[in-house]
Amino acid sequence: MDVQTGFIVLFCLMSFTCAEPVKFKDCGSATGKVAIVDISPCAVQPCQLKKGESYSVNVTFTSDVKSSTSTALVHGIIAGVPVPYPIPNEDGCKSGIVCPIQPQQTYHYLNALPVKSAYPAIKLVVQWELKDETKKDLFCILFPVQIVS
């Protein structure tokens, strides 16, 4: 194997170890189906989210319906209590999705998950929903995270 081929193989192996999909649980996706959830960077699971940093959330899903809009709603679930979690852009049509959303099409929803410095160091579950124009969940996912200093 020549040096160039070796570097290509090494790069591919590194990308597989760094880009492991996040384990998630579906929490009621009524009008769509999630295929993959990626959080970047996330080297271990549950993802260790450092205070003062922002993380990229990419959800690959297929829609079962047509929808002219999509709206994200995010909560941190702490001790069973959902607490609203602000994200920079709630409009799914401005988050990697070209609207109108069409049935049987695959989409890559992309948004940021900012972690404020004021947040406590805690383990929690993130609930991320993307609602269609009728307020039904195109997807609803749960995934564990840990906020660290």
C-alpha positions in Angstrom: 0.0 0.0 0.0 1.4 3.4 -1.0 1.6 6.4 1.4 -1.4 8.2 -0.2 -3.7 5.1 0.1 -2.5 4.7 3.7 -3.5 8.3 4.5 -6.9 7.8 2.9 -7.6 4.6 4.8 -6.4 6.3 8.1 -8.7 9.3 7.5 -11.7 7.0 6.8 -11.1 5.0 10.0 -10.7 8.2 12.0 -14.0 9.6 10.6 -15.8 6.4 11.6 -14.6 6.5 15.2 -15.5 10.3 15.5 -18.9 10.1 13.8 -20.6 7.4 15.7 -24.4 8.0 15.6 -26.0 8.9 18.9 -28.2 6.3 20.6 -31.7 7.8 20.8 -35.2 6.7 21.7 -38.2 7.7 19.6 -40.8 9.5 21.7 -43.7 9.7 19.4 -42.7 10.5 15.8 -46.2 10.7 14.4 -45.6 11.9 10.8 -42.0 10.9 10.2 -39.3 8.3 10.9 -35.8 9.1 12.3 -32.9 7.2 10.7 -29.8 8.7 12.3 -29.0 11.3 15.0 -25.5 12.8 15.1 -24.1 15.3 17.6 -20.8 16.9 16.8 -18.5 16.7 18.6 -19.5 13.7 20.7 -16.7 11.3 21.2 -18.4 9.2 24.0 -22.0 8.5 25.0 -23.8 10.0 26.7 -22.4 13.1 25.0 -20.3 15.2 27.2 -21.4 18.8 26.6 -18.9 21.4 27.8 -20.3 24.6 29.3 -19.8 27.6 27.1 -19.7 25.6 23.9 -22.1 24.8 21.1 -22.8 21.5 19.5 -24.2 20.6 16.1 -27.3 18.3 16.0 -28.1 16.6 12.7 -31.2 14.4 12.5 -31.8 12.4 9.3 -35.5 11.6 9.0 -38.1 10.7 6.4 -41.4 12.5 6.3 -44.8 10.7 5.8 -46.6 14.0 5.1 -46.5 17.2 3.2 -45.9 20.3 5.4 -45.3 23.9 4.5 -43.7 24.6 7.9 -41.7 22.8 10.6 -41.0 24.1 14.1 -38.5 22.7 16.6 -39.3 22.4 20.3 -36.5 21.3 22.7 -36.7 20.3 26.4 -34.2 19.2 28.9 -35.8 16.5 31.1 -34.4 16.8 34.6 -35.8 14.4 37.3 -38.7 13.6 35.0 -39.6 17.3 34.6 -39.4 18.8 31.0 -37.7 22.2 31.1 -37.8 24.4 27.9 -34.3 24.5 26.3 -33.8 27.5 24.0 -32.2 26.9 20.6 -31.0 29.6 18.2 -33.5 28.8 15.4 -36.8 27.1 15.9 -37.8 27.3 12.2 -37.0 23.9 10.7 -37.3 25.4 7.2 -34.2 27.5 8.0 -32.3 24.5 9.6 -31.2 22.5 6.6 -34.7 21.6 5.4 -36.2 22.9 2.1 -39.9 23.5 2.6 -42.5 22.5 1.7 -41.6 19.1 3.2 -42.7 16.3 0.9 -43.9 12.8 1.8 -41.5 9.9 1.4 -38.5 12.3 1.2 -35.4 12.1 3.4 -34.3 15.3 5.1 -31.2 16.4 7.2 -32.3 18.7 10.0 -29.4 20.6 11.3 -29.4 23.0 14.3 -27.1 24.1 17.2 -27.3 23.0 20.8 -25.7 25.8 22.8 -24.6 25.0 26.4 -24.5 28.2 28.5 -21.8 28.6 31.1 -24.4 29.2 33.7 -25.9 25.7 33.3 -25.2 23.3 36.2 -23.0 20.2 35.6 -25.7 17.6 35.4 -26.9 14.5 33.5 -30.2 15.0 31.7 -32.2 13.7 28.7 -32.8 16.0 25.8 -36.2 15.8 24.1 -36.1 17.2 20.6 -39.3 17.6 18.5 -39.8 18.9 15.0 -43.5 19.6 14.4 -45.3 19.8 11.1 -47.9 22.4 10.1 -50.6 20.5 12.0 -48.4 20.5 15.2 -47.8 16.7 14.9 -44.3 15.4 15.4 -42.3 14.9 12.2 -39.9 13.5 14.8 -39.6 13.3 18.5 -36.3 11.9 19.9 -34.8 11.5 23.4 -31.1 11.2 24.0 -29.0 11.4 27.1 -26.3 14.1 27.7 -24.0 15.2 30.5 -23.2 18.9 31.0 -19.6 19.2 32.2 -17.3 22.1 33.3 
